[in-house]
Amino acid sequence: ADEYPISVGQSFHCVVLRPDDVDAAKCEATISCRGEDLARADFRTVAEQRAHNERPAGPKILKRRITHPLFQNVVYEKACEILKQGAPGDVLFRPSSKGENHLTMSWVWAPGTILHVDVVEHDKASPEVLGRRLVVGYREGSSEGETYEALDEIHARYAAPISDLVAEAMGHRKFLAGKQADVDAVVRREKLEAPRSIPYRVGVCDKPPGHLLLAYAPGSRSVHHELISIKPEGFKLRSKVHPTLERMLQWFKQNYQQPPARPPPPPAAPPISSWPRQEHMGAWEGNPTAAENARANAQAASNFLGGLIG
């Protein structure tokens, strides 16, 4: 009362410092009218504050000891909230829900598209610090993945070049903004207007995110689609990387009729056949001739197929 003289009946602004300690029966509470306390107050009622305190806890992350202007100890939802206000190319590194050996690079890949790229850490002195080797694009059982030594390097050599290529694509005369259905509609209309031509357009792929889509109509019935990956070194179409989108489109116009290369199939396991084995046909007497072998195999095959048909 000596520090803040007040009189009976006087009203003033104050903030409850410890809402959980409010005793409604005795009308007692710990309050403050200091300027600094009022400045950081969010002006909830006691009931609202208690409801806020009883909310389920949000996702937990391992807070990292990483000092870098592009790093923040935030969760997925907060990263999205921050980057929604950003521009294409903006990047934010954050802890990953995958564990202490991962970071996530949240990245405005294109307007309205935020990617979350896994960064695998190696050579860590402790769980909280940044690894000395950082791998982007790693897949289990695959040799893919590019190794970097710092967050600045990932930003400069990976995210920034791809962002520049995305901007280049969006400025190309053949690029169309919107959903895949919008791009297809334009290609169909152009085909109707010039039936002997093969119209084509480039757009942003709906799924998977982080890719472009090449839509073209070689015939009159349907629109064909091919996926375009964007690497730091260029645009990848049909396993071939081109430094510019224009070069890629010129190559495609000359090679569109060739089917895309398929990955080699995995090695086949030894076949398990139900074909009759030699010992099931009876024992051989002496060394059989080639003719005897042929007759025996033909008879066995006839018996076997006759069994299947019957």
Secondary structure, 3 states (H helix, E strand, C coil): CCCCCCCCCCCCCCEECCHHHCECCCCECCEECCHHHHHCCCCCCHHHHHHHHCCCCCCCCCCCCCCCCCECCCCHHHHHHHHCCCCCCCEEEEECCCCCCEEEEEEEEECCEEEEEEEEEECCCCCCCCCCEEEECCCCCCCCCEEECCHHHHHHHHHHHHHHHHHHHHCCCCECCCCHHHHHHHHHHHHHHCCCCCCEEEEECCCCCCCEEEEECCCCCCCEEEEEEEECCEEEECCEEECCHHHHHHHHHHHCCCCCCCCCCCCCCCCCCCCCCHHHHCCCCCCCCHHHHHHHHHHHHHHHHHHHHC
